[in-house]
């Protein structure tokens, strides 16, 4: 288990998906997500086979949020140039977390 932190704020618990199989499966087959899922070395995602909408944040190599999107289920996103990490959370989470473009997010153990 890890934590997403921005400045002095703890945003949410996070599950860092490692390995090809876990990354490829992502949130497919789940009915929701507690906290967030983190995909490192990632520039694009899809929601094919998903049962719910996502908030998606793309981070650069410094952990700065460079793009935020709301993705409905059964969609494919275009790659985001400069993205190094993707954070996925249930739609509406980023509003609750007050997460914005330009925020720096760290993944801490």
Secondary structure as UniProt FT lines:
FT   STRAND          2..6
FT   TURN            7..8
FT   STRAND          9..16
FT   HELIX           20..25
FT   TURN            26..29
FT   STRAND          36..40
FT   TURN            48..49
FT   STRAND          54..59
FT   TURN            61..62
FT   STRAND          64..71
FT   TURN            81..82
FT   STRAND          85..90
FT   TURN            91..92
FT   HELIX           93..97
FT   TURN            101..102
FT   STRAND          106..108
//
